[in-house]
Amino acid sequence: MAERKFQDLTIKNNFMFGAVMAEPKNCKGVIELVLGIEVDYVEVSREKSMVYHPEYKGVRLDVYAKDENNTRYNIEMQVAQKPALGKRTRYYQSQMDMELLLTGNEYKELPNSYVIFICDFDPFGKRKYRYTFQSKCKEDKEVDLEDGRCCVFLSTHGENENEVPRELVNFLKFVKANQEESQKDFQDHFVKQIQDSIRWIKSSREMEERFMIFEEMMKDEREAGRREGMIEGEQAKARNTALNMHQKGYPDEVIAEVLEVDVETVLEWISESESATK
């Protein structure tokens, strides 16, 4: 993978997105734009955004914030289609709920929570700029579960401009733009605010150094994943070889010697295979 130059980054880059959204006025603006609401202020959690955290097995790339009503927001940039996006929102909301419950809150005290994915693709193929999901009764759409959860997917590939605010369309066109296009005048106050923030970030030597560290962390994580995948692949191949040799009547000791593992491991593989076929 070619190294990305700091000066060429756009809002779609996870580091740049996190750096821009770390500024409360930008995060507040995105929340108000996406949800069509007004909030007095937003507090962005720097401890939970853009950091390496062992519990999450990698680098957190999402933005975590709350407002004056304690409403929680988890916002993430998605540039490529990933499997089970719906399940991903479920995970994020469960994490927010669990954190609050562990601090002593009761179920009835759980605040409203929003998971927002900004996608540079159409996650559902319906050419909408915005897809909003809340819990409704299947038998009667007027009955709301009132669980306080809401998931919003934005798409830069929407075509329904007459159904959403012009400001939201402008923002999503800015997100979709390449490095050169993203610098043009979008005739939009909020987009200009984001552009100004990006220019300031790119002028900061400290932010450039943070980006370099972030890139190294991501490189190490990808390499660790590659090595883990290779190890798992070799183990799967060895397991299949052991089963084939067992079926052909080779003694367990011979199988273990050929594969350079102990006999107990061979017996475990064979036992698991026989249990799976029952």
N, C-alpha and C positions, 0 to 999 in steps of 0.2 A: 504494500500500500504506500503510495507516494505521500511524503510528508506535506502537511498543509502549512502554508505560510500565514503567519498571524495577521498580516495586513490584508490578506485575501478573504478573511472569514466574513460570513454573513450571519444574520440572525438564526439561520437554520443550523449552524454549528452548535453543538450542545454546550460547549464552553462559553461561546459568545452569548447564547440565549440565557444561560445561567448568570453570566456577569451582568447582562442588561437587566434581568429580572431581580437581581439583588438590590437594585435601586427601588425603594418602596413606591415612588411615584409611577414608575414604569409597570410594576406588578399590579398596582391599583388600577392603572389605566387599562391593562389587558383584562382584568377581572370585570370591570365595568363594561367594557366593550363586548366581551363574550357573553355575559349574562344579562346585559341590559338593566343593570341595577346601579345604585349609587352607594358607595361606602365612604365613611369618614377618613379612615386610614387603614393601612395594611402593614403588618409586621412580618417581614420575611425572615425565616429561620435559617441563619447562615450555618448552623450546626448540622442541619438535615439536608442541605442543598449543596451539590457539587463537592462532595467529600468522599473519601474512601472509607467505607464502613464494613468491617468483617461480617456483620450480621446480614448484610445485603449481598455478600459474596462479590464485591466489586465496587465500581465507582457509581455513586448516585448521580443521576443526570437530571433529576426532576427538581422543581421549585416547590417548596413547602411554605405556606403562609397562613395567617389568620387575620381577621378584621376586628373591629370594635365590638362586635357581637359574639366573638369567639368562633365564628364560622370558619371552618378549615378549608383550605384550598391546596390541591396538589396539581401542578401544571407541568406538562412535559412536551417537548418537541419530538416529533416522530418524522424522520425523513424517508424511512423505508417501511413497507408493510411487514408487520411481525405477526406471528400466529397468536390467536387467542387474545386479542386486544380487550375484549369484554372481560375475560378472566383477569386480565392485568388491572383493570379498574377495580374489580372486586378485591384484589389483593391490596391495592393502595388504600381503599376505604377501610378495610379490616385493620390495616396497620394504624390508621388514624384513630379508629375506635379503640383499639387495644391500648394505645398509649394513654388515652384519656381515662379508660377504665382502670388502668394500673395506678393512676394517680388518685384514685378514690372516688371518681365520679360514678353515679348510678346510671342505669340505662336511660331513665327519663331525662337525665341531665346532658346526654350526648348532644353536641351542637350539630347544626346542619353541616354537611360536607360536600365538596365539589371536586370531582376529578376531571381535569380538562386536558385533552390531547390536541395539540396543534399539528395536523398531519399534512405533509407535502405530497399527498396522494388522496384518493377518494376511498375511505375505509369501507364504504357500503355500496359503492357503485351507483348511487342514485343522483349524482351530480348536484348535491346540496352543499352549500357553504358551511352549514351548521346542522349537526344531528344532536338532539337533546333527549336523554333517557331518564325517566323517573318511574317509580313503582306504581303501577295502576292495576286495578282489578280487571282480569280478563273478561269476566262476565258483565261488568258494568264499568265503563271507562270513567264515569263520574266519581267512582269510589277510589280515593287515594290512600295508599298504605300509610302515608305520613311518617316515613322512616327517616326523613331528612337527608336522603342521599340523592345526588344528581350527577350524571355523567354527561359530559359534552365533548363531542368530537368536531373539530373544525377541519375543513378541507380546502386546500388552495386550488382544487380543481372543480369548485362549484360553478354552477351556471344559472342559479336562481337569484340573480341580483335584485329582482323586484320583491323578494320575500325577506330580505335581511337588510339591516342598516348599511348605508353607503360607506360609513366609516369602517365597518367590519370588512367589507369587500376590499377597501383600500389597504387595510392592514394585511389581509391574506395575499393580496397581489404583491405587496412588499416582501412578505415571507417567501413567496414563490420565486421572486426575482433572483437572478444570478448576481455576482459581485458588482459588475458594471451597472446593470439595470437598477440595483438596489440603491444607488446613489442619486437617482434622478428625483425630480420634484413630483411627489405624488399628490400635491395640492391637498394635504391633510395634516392638521396640526399634530395629531398624536404620532403619525408616522415620522414627522420631522423631529419630534421629541426623541423617538427611538434612534433615528439616524444620528442625532447629536450625541446621544449616549455611546453609540458604537464608535464614533469618531474620537470621543474622549478616551474610551477604553483602549483603542488602537494607539493613542498617543502616550499611553502609560507604560513605562518600562517595567514597572512592577507587575502589571497585568500580563505583559508579554512573557515575563519569567514564570508566572503562574500557569500560563498556557503551556509552556514548554514542560513544566513538571507534570501537568495534567496529561499531556501527550505521552510522556514516558510511562505514567501509571497505566494508561490505556494500552500501550504497547506491551507492557509486562503482563497485563491481564489477558490480552489476546494470545500471547505466547504460552502462558500457563494453561489456557483453555486448549490450545493446539496440542500441547504435550499431554494433557489429560485425555484428550480425544484419541491420541496415538496409543496411549497406554491401554485405554478401554478397548480400542480396536484390536490390539495384540492379544489382550486377554480373551476377547470373544473368539478370535481365530484359534487360540490354544484350546479353549473350551470345546469348540466344534471338532477339532482334531482328536481330542481325547474321547469324545463321544463316538466318533467314527471308528477309532481304533478299538474301543470297548465293544462296539457292535460286531466288529470283525473277529473278536475273540482274543485280542492281545491281553496279556496279564496286566494288572494295574501297575505292578512294579516297572514293567517295560515302558508303559505309557508315561509314567512319572519321569523315568530316565530320559526318554526322548524329548519331552517338553521341559525338562529341567525344573520340575516342581516336585513337591513332596507327595507321597501316596495319599495323604489325608485330603489334599486339594483335589486330586483326581477323583477320589471317592465322593467328595462333596459335589463336584460337578455332575457326576453320574447320578447321584441321588436326587439332585435338583431337577435334572432332566426327566428322570422317571416319574417324579412327583407331578411335574407339569403336564405329562401326557396321560395321567390318570383321569 
